Amino acid sequence: MLLADARALCPQLDAVPADPAGDLAFLEKLALWAQRWGPWSALDPPDGLLVDITGVAHLFGGEEHLLRDVASAFTARGLTVRAALAPTAGAAWALAHYGPPAAILAPENDPLRQLGDLPVAALRLDDDVLTVLHRLGIKRLNELAGVSGAGQNDPRKEAAARDALRRRFRNHRSPAAHPLLRLDQLLGRVPEPLLPVIAQVMPLVQRRLMEPIRHRDLLDRVLEDLTLDMVRELEARGHGARRLEMALWRVDGEVLWRRIELAAATREASHITRLFAARLDDVEAGFGIEAVQLRASWTESLALSQADLDAAAQQHGTSLAAFVDRLSVRLGPKAITRPVLRASHVPERAQGWQPPLDPLPLQQDALPFHTRPLKLLDRAEPIAVLYASPDGYPQRFRWRGQVREVVRVEGPERLAPEWWRERSTARLRDYYRIEDDGGRRYWIYRQGIAGDGRGGVPDWFLHGLYA
């Protein structure tokens, strides 16, 4: 219900803004922490975890003791948990959400005998699929198994029953919309691929100084040593840094942070040192800095060997990436962009902007445009055409308070609207290249045609200027 309606029923209601990204990040950290019970774990958004405990239960004294350890560990951290053990991920999910607390499904037991009384919602199905199953009178897993023919001795009857149920949901594509697929995954007949959560160790180097430092030259020397250590760490991983963060611990306990982002992955120590040097001019050491830490929070794969020309350019700081990095440090991380062509015949959509070193989009065949001005206005400005000839050519118009006489006209260039992204009532555009009595040239267009049934009198706009 709406928040206003809920507060009308309960004035004491506390509303907290949702944070899906923060919840997912917390769930990922929780998945890594949960690997204390198994070699790998996977996410089950929005609030579930799957942990593989194959061959691990005996280390905790058995499966019952493992579940008790799970419950106590989560409770100690202020979290409520419902845990279950089963041979398949689907069966474990069903027991954890709809089964008794701390349920265990032994591999030798018949899954339908223990899970048959659970609702069909235990199959992780979409709401619309559950609605269809309820209308068919199928509310329990054993009822769905009976309709699908599971457990029957006659394979032909089972196949016929499954085909009849499969045709009911043939238009659905996702696994959460296929009751038979989910049932087979629960029973272990069909494998269910899971994506494990793998911990990414962040490259980190640090220096704990014997005595606090206060002078800039000493700080630069520490920075050079840390940069060389970071380069060796990245080279061992076959990575290059895209984002580096430096933390400086002062004697009074305050931590100063400086961060740089690179246009391309690099392991060039001199380039990194040069960029950080520009960020340390405003550092207030106070009573001294006693520890310095450098970490690479964003890395990318980078080959161990580079071409001679590129290596020489990196060494002398003349490469394009080094140039972009210097400008970004001075002007800001989003101040440097590059224009790219877009596959659109509409002028305002034929160009876009992207980061300077991102790969260019696939080039389409060049559209046969007429001559267009190099300067387009950010937004086409309306003009008042004071007189137009019967064939549609403007003879005189007013723009920005001045009346201009038209002496030459060329056109029109007719552009149809993009029907796949505009409404059906969008009007055609007729573009004209015109020149006034002062020699100035303009690019104007008439939006719409008289009597086209998509509006009233056509409007005129000025869209660009010729040099």
N, C-alpha and C positions, 0 to 999 in steps of 0.2 A: 504494500500500500504506500501511498504518498507519505512523506515525513510529517506534513501538516496533519493528515488524518490520524497518524499514529500518535502524535503528541496530543491530539484532541482526546484520544482514549486514555492516554497515559501521560499526564503532564510532566512526570518525573523522568521521562525517557532521556537517556544520554545517547547522543548521536556522535559517532566517531567516523571521520572520513576514511574510506577504503584506500588501501595502499597495495594493489595487486603486485606491483614490482617488488616492494619490500617483503611481502609475504613469500614470493617465489624465491627471493634471495635467502630469506631465513630458512625456507624448506631445503634449499640446496646445502646450506651449512649443516642443517640437521641430518641430511642424508650422509654427508661425510662423517659426522660424529657417530651415526648409527652403524658404521662399518666396524665398530668394535664387536659386533655380533656376527659378522660375516665378511667374506672377501670383497663383495661389491654390493652396491645398493642402487636403486632407481627411484625416480620421482613418480608419484601418483597424484598430480594436482587435483584439487587445490590444497588438500590437507593430508595426503597419504604418502607412505614410504613402503617400498618393497626391498627386503634384504634377503640375499641368498645365504642360507645357513647350512648348506650341504656339508656334512662331515664336521660340523662345529659344535653340535649340541652337547656332545660328551665332555667338552671342555668346561661346560657350566654345570655338569652334574645331571644332564638329561634335558629333555624338551620342556618339562614343567618348570624346572629351575631356571631355564633360559627365559621363559616368559615372565617369571617373577622378577628376574633381574631387569628385564626391559621395563616393567611397570615401575619398579622402584627407582630406576635411573631417570625416567621421565618425570616421576612425581617429585624427585629431588630438585628438578629444574623448573617446577611450577607448571608442568604441562600435563594435560589429561590425555591418556592414550588407551586405545582398544587394540589389542594385539591378538593374532591368531597364527597358527602354523598349519600349512597344507602343502601337498605335493605340487600344486600349480598356483600361479599368481592369482588367477581368477577365483579359485576356491578360498585362498587366504583372504582376499578382499571381501568375499561374500561372508565369511565367518566373522571377520573383524567388524563389519558394518551391521550385520543382521543376525549373527549367531550369538551364543552365550559368551560371557567373558572368558578370556584365556582359553579359547577352544582350540583343540588339536585334532586334525584329520590325519589318521595314520595311512600310509600308502597302501597297506593291504586291505583296508576297508573299502566298501562300495561307496563312492561319493554321493550317489543319489539317495542312499539310505540315510545318511546323516544330513545332507543338504536339501533333501526333497521338500521339506516343510518351509523352507525359506521363500520369501516373496520373489517374484520375477525381477524386481528391482535390484536384487543381488547380482544380476548379470551385467551391471554397468551399462544399461540401455538408456537411450534418449527418452525424454518425456513423451513425445508423440508415439513412439513405439510401445511404451508401456500402456498408453491409452488404448491403442489398437488391441493389445493383448487382453486388457481388461474387458473390452467390448466383446472379445471372442470367448470370454469366460475363463481365461487362463490367468491365474493369480499366483500359483505356486510353481516351483521348479519341477516337481514331480508331474504336475499337469502338463507343463510344456514338454517334458520328456515323453509322456504318454502320447501327446499329439504328434511329436516328431518321430515316434517309433523307436526311441532309444530303449534298449533292453529287450526288444522283441527277438524271438528266435528265428523268425523268417526274414531274411535280408530283403526280399522283394517288397514285403509290406513296409518295412522300415524305409526303404528308398522311396516308395510311393508317398508315404506320409511326409517325408522330408521335402520332396518336390512340391507338394501342395502348400506347405508352409513357406518354402522358399519363394514361390511365385507371389505370395502375399506381400513380401518385402523386397521384390526384385528391383524396385526403383531406388532403393537406399544404397548408399555407397560406403559410409563410414562403418567401422566395426561396431560402434555403439548402436547401430541401427539394424544389426543382423542378430536376431535371437539365436539362430542355429549356430552361428560362428561363436558367439559368446558361450553358448552351452558346451560346444566342443572344446573350447579353450579351458573351461572350468573342469571338464572331465579328463583333460590331458590328451584328447584325440588330435588336436591341432596345436602346433607350437605358437606361443605368443612372444614375439620379439620385444625385448626391453632394452632401453638405452641406459647404460650405467652412468653414474655420476663419478667423474674422475677428478681428483684433486689436482689443480694446477698450481704448482709451487712458484711463487713469485720470486724472480731473481732479486737478491738483496745482498748488499755489502755495507759494512759500517766500520767506523773507527771510534774507539774509546780512547780519548786523549789522556796522557799522563798528567798534564797540567792544562787548565783552561786557556784558550787563546782568545785574543781580543783584536789582533791586527789582521788586516785584509790579506797581506802577503802570505801569512801562515795559513789562512783559510783557503787561499788559492792552491797552496801546496797540498793540503788535505784533499781538496776537490780533485786534483790531478791524480792522486793515488787511488781515490775511490773510483774514478772513471776508468782507470786501467784495470782495476779489479772487476768492475762491471763488464768491461769488454771481454775479459777472459771468461767470465761466467756465461755471457751470451754466446761466445764462440763455442764453448763446450756443448751448449744446447743446440747450436745451429740456428739461433734466432738473432734478430735485430730489434732494437728498442724503437717504439713509436711514442711512448709516454714515459717520462722519468720524473720521479718525485724525490726531493731532497728534504730531509728533516734535520734541523739543528737544535740540539738540546742545550739550553742555557743553564748556568749554575743556579739561577733562581727557580728552575723548574718549567719555565715557559718553553714551548716548542715552536720554532719558526719553520714554515713550510714554503718551498718553492717548487714549481712544477713547470715543465716544458713539454710541448707536443711537437713531434717531428712529422714532416710531410711524407717521409719514406723511412722504412726501417734502416737503421744504420748501426754500425759498431765502430765508427770513427771516433777515437778518444779525443782528439784535438777539437773536432767539431762540437762534441757534447760539452767539453770544457768551455769553449768559447760562448756557447749559448747560455750556460749557467752563470758565467761571469757577468753577463748583463743583468741577471736577476739578483745578484748579491750586492748591488751598490747601496741598497737601502736597508741592509741588515744592521740591526742594533745589537751588538754583542753583549751590552750590559757589563756584568762582572766577568764575563767570559763564556765561551762555548766549550763544553766538555765532551760532547759526542756528536758525531755526524753520521747520517745514514742515507744511503742512496738505493732506491728500489725502482725496478722497471714494472710498472703496473699494466703496461700494454706492450706485447711483443708480437712479432711476426717471423715466419720462417725466412731465413736469409742464407743464401749459399755461402759456403766457406771460401770459395774462390770467386773473384770478380775480374771483369775485363780490365785490361791495362789502362785504357782511356778513362773508364769510370773510376778506377782506383786512383789514378793521378788527379782527376778532378776532385775527388773527395779529399785527397791529401792537401791540396792547395785551396780547398774551400770554394771552388768555382763551379761545382755541379749545380743543376737546377734545384735539386732537393735542398742543398745547403743554402742557396739563395732564398728559397721560400721559407726555410726555417728562420733565417735572420729577420726577414720582414715580419713573420708571424710573432716573433718575440718582441719586436718593437711596436707593431700595430695591433696585435691581438690575434688569437687563434682563428677567428672567422673573417678576418679582414681581407684575405687573399683568396680569390676565386677566379675561375676562368669561364668564358662563354663557350657554350656548345650548341650545335644545331639540333633542332628537334624536327621530327617528321610530321610537320603540320603546315598546311597552306595558309592558315590564319596568321597574320603578321605577328600579333602579340604572343603567339604560342610557338613560333618558329625558332625561338632561342631560349636557352635556360642557362643556369649557373651551377657549377659544381666545384668541389675542392680541386686545387690546381694539379695534383698528381694522380687523381683517380682515373681509371681507364675510360677512354672515350666510348660513348654508346656506339652500337653498330650503325654504320653509315648506310642510309637508304639511298636509292637512286635519286639523283638531283631532280627536284621538281622544276618544270619549265616555267619559272617565274619571269615576269617582265622586269624591267629595270626598277629597282626599289631604292628608296633613299637610305643613306647610311645612318641617318639620325631619325629615330622614331621617338615620339613623345611617350612618356610613361603611361599616359592615358589619353586616348583620342579626345580632342576638345571640340565641343559643338561650335559650328559656325552658322551664320545667318546668310543664306543665299538670297540676295535682293532681286536678282533677275536671272532666269535661266531660259535658254532657247528652247523651242518646242522639242528638239531632239534630245534634251536633257543636259546640254553643256552649260555649266555655270558661267555667267558673264560678269557678275559683280557679287562680292560677298564681304561680310563684316567679320573680322576676327580680332579679338582683344581690343575692341573699341575703335578700330580703324577700318575704313572701307577701302577695298582693293579692287582695281579694275583688272579683269582677266584679258590678256592679249593672245595667249596661245593655250591650246588644250590638246591633250593626247589621251586616248582611252575610248571606252572603259575596259578595265580588267575586272571581270565578274568573278566573285568568290562566293561559293555556296557555304552555308553554315555546316559545321561538323554535326551531322545528324546523330552520331553515336554519343555525343556529350551535351547537346543542346536540345531545347524543346522544339517541338514541331512548329511552333509559332515564330521561330527565329527567321529574320528577313535576310534577303540577299544583300550583298555589298557590290557597288560599282565604283571602282577606284579610278581616279583621273590624275594625270600629271599636268599641272597647270603652271603658268608663268604670268606674273602681274606686270604692270607697266613700269615698275622699277627694276625688272630683271630678276626678281626673287622667285624661286620655284617651290612649289608645295605639292604635297601628296594628300589629296582629299578623297572622300568617298561618300556616296549617297547610300543610306541604309534603307532598303526597301524600294519597291516599285509601286507607283500609283495604281490602285485597283488590284493588288495582289491578294487581297483578302486577309492579310496578316497585320493590319494596323491602318492608321490614318495616313496623313500626308507624310511622305518620306522625310527623314532627317538627314542633315549634312554634318560631316565631321572632318576635322583636319588631323591627320595621323602622323605625318612626317614632313621633314624639310630636306631639300637637296642642297648640297654644299655649293 
